[in-house]
Amino acid sequence: MTLSDLITLAQNRLSTLNGARASAVATGQDDRIAVLDAEIAETEDTLEQLRSI
């Protein structure tokens, strides 16, 4: 798997997580929002690391 592939995977994951967060916000699932916020932050961090390579 290439670096470009890993970046694409991270971007796709981020998109999916953001969609799940929007859904959780719409339905008022505060616990789920907190979990998703943490996963989004981790994925964004990973994406930045990959881009810096």
N, C-alpha and C positions, 0 to 999 in steps of 0.2 A: 504494500500500500504506500502510495507516495504522500508527501507532505501536502500537496494540493488536495488529495483525497481526504486526508484527515481534517483539513480546514473546511472542506465542503460538509463533511459529517458533523462537525461542530456547529456550523452555521445552520444546518438542517435541524439539529437537536435544539438549538436556541429558538428557532422558529416554532417548533413544536411546543416547547416549554412556554413560550410567550402566548401561544394559543390556549394552552391549558390554564395559564394564569388568568387570561381574560375570561374564560369560562368560569373559573373559581370566583372571580370578582363578581361576575354577573349573578351568581347563585349565592353569594355571601358566605363562602366556605373559608373563613379566616385561617383555620389551621392549615388547610391545603395551600393557601396563598403564601404563608410563611415558608412552607417546605419548598414550593416552587421558586420563591424568591432566592432561597439559598442555592438551589440547583441552577438557576439562571446566572447568579453571580459566579458560581464555580465554572460553568460552561463559558461565560464571557472571559474569565481569567485564562482558561485553557486556550481559548481562541486567540487571545492576545499573545500568549506564549508561543503558539504555533506560528503566528504571523511574524514574530520577531526572529525566528530561526532563519 
